[in-house]
Every structure is written in C-alpha cells, then in structure tokens.
Amino acid sequence: MSQPIASIYSFYRNGFKNMTVGRTLWKIIFIKLIVMFAVLKLFFFPNYLKTNFQNDQQRADHVLEQLSRMTTHNQ
C-alpha cells in the first residue's frame, strides 16, 4: 500500500520541481484566487447583517425569519 502512494508522490514532486512555464501559471492562478476571494469580498460583498443590525439576537431573528419565509414559499 505504501509503495503506490510513494511513487505517486515522487511523480508529482519531480514534475513540479522540473516545471518552467508551469510555475508562472501557478503564480498567476494564486494571484487570481487572492483577488477573487479577498479583494472582491471586501468591495462587493459587504457584511449585510453587521451593518443593518446592532446585536446578535437581531441578526439571528432576521436570518430565522428569512429562512422560514423561504420554506413557506417553496411548499
């Protein structure tokens, strides 16, 4: 069982070590992920509950109301 796992790990390790263009592509992928999850979240997805309700109880009541409204519309 250990031999196939070790050979698969070795295959990928050697493949990533010998990459040239792939390293640049992986860097681009990571930069795009950071932009998507960090920057876009900050500017386009504000914290609606935090800005519109003062405490956790009001937030919980709002979420419960929205969820119950959704279930009654679907039935």
CYANA upper distance limits for C-alpha pairs under 8 A (distance plus 0.5 A):
  1 MET  CA      5 ILE  CA      7.44
  2 SER  CA      6 ALA  CA      6.59
  3 GLN  CA      7 SER  CA      6.65
  4 PRO  CA      8 ILE  CA      6.62
  5 ILE  CA      9 TYR  CA      6.65
  6 ALA  CA     10 SER  CA      6.55
  7 SER  CA     11 PHE  CA      6.54
  8 ILE  CA     12 TYR  CA      6.90
  9 TYR  CA     13 ARG  CA      6.52
 10 SER  CA     14 ASN  CA      6.52
 11 PHE  CA     15 GLY  CA      6.62
 12 TYR  CA     16 PHE  CA      6.60
 13 ARG  CA     17 LYS  CA      6.57
 14 ASN  CA     18 ASN  CA      6.68
 15 GLY  CA     19 MET  CA      6.83
 16 PHE  CA     22 GLY  CA      8.38
 16 PHE  CA     23 ARG  CA      8.38
 19 MET  CA     23 ARG  CA      6.69
 20 THR  CA     24 THR  CA      7.87
 21 VAL  CA     25 LEU  CA      6.96
 22 GLY  CA     26 TRP  CA      6.59
 23 ARG  CA     27 LYS  CA      6.73
 24 THR  CA     28 ILE  CA      6.81
 25 LEU  CA     29 ILE  CA      6.72
 26 TRP  CA     30 PHE  CA      6.73
 27 LYS  CA     31 ILE  CA      6.68
 28 ILE  CA     32 LYS  CA      6.66
 29 ILE  CA     33 LEU  CA      6.74
 30 PHE  CA     34 ILE  CA      6.71
 31 ILE  CA     35 VAL  CA      6.73
 32 LYS  CA     36 MET  CA      6.57
 33 LEU  CA     37 PHE  CA      6.54
 34 ILE  CA     38 ALA  CA      6.05
 34 ILE  CA     39 VAL  CA      7.76
 35 VAL  CA     39 VAL  CA      5.59
 35 VAL  CA     40 LEU  CA      7.02
 36 MET  CA     40 LEU  CA      5.89
 36 MET  CA     41 LYS  CA      7.86
 37 PHE  CA     41 LYS  CA      6.34
 38 ALA  CA     42 LEU  CA      6.86
 39 VAL  CA     43 PHE  CA      6.94
 40 LEU  CA     44 PHE  CA      6.02
 40 LEU  CA     45 PHE  CA      7.64
 41 LYS  CA     45 PHE  CA      5.42
 41 LYS  CA     46 PRO  CA      7.63
 42 LEU  CA     46 PRO  CA      6.92
 47 ASN  CA     51 THR  CA      6.80
 48 TYR  CA     52 ASN  CA      6.60
 49 LEU  CA     53 PHE  CA      6.26
 49 LEU  CA     59 ARG  CA      6.47
 50 LYS  CA     54 GLN  CA      7.52
 50 LYS  CA     59 ARG  CA      8.35
 53 PHE  CA     58 GLN  CA      6.52
 53 PHE  CA     59 ARG  CA      6.49
 54 GLN  CA     58 GLN  CA      7.45
 54 GLN  CA     59 ARG  CA      8.35
 55 ASN  CA     59 ARG  CA      7.01
 56 ASP  CA     60 ALA  CA      6.54
 57 GLN  CA     61 ASP  CA      6.63
 58 GLN  CA     62 HIS  CA      6.68
 59 ARG  CA     63 VAL  CA      6.76
 60 ALA  CA     64 LEU  CA      6.58
 61 ASP  CA     65 GLU  CA      6.55
 62 HIS  CA     66 GLN  CA      6.68
 63 VAL  CA     67 LEU  CA      6.62
 64 LEU  CA     68 SER  CA      6.58
 65 GLU  CA     69 ARG  CA      6.54
 66 GLN  CA     70 MET  CA      6.74
 67 LEU  CA     71 THR  CA      6.91
 68 SER  CA     72 THR  CA      6.80
 69 ARG  CA     73 HIS  CA      6.83
 70 MET  CA     74 ASN  CA      6.84
 71 THR  CA     75 GLN  CA      7.02
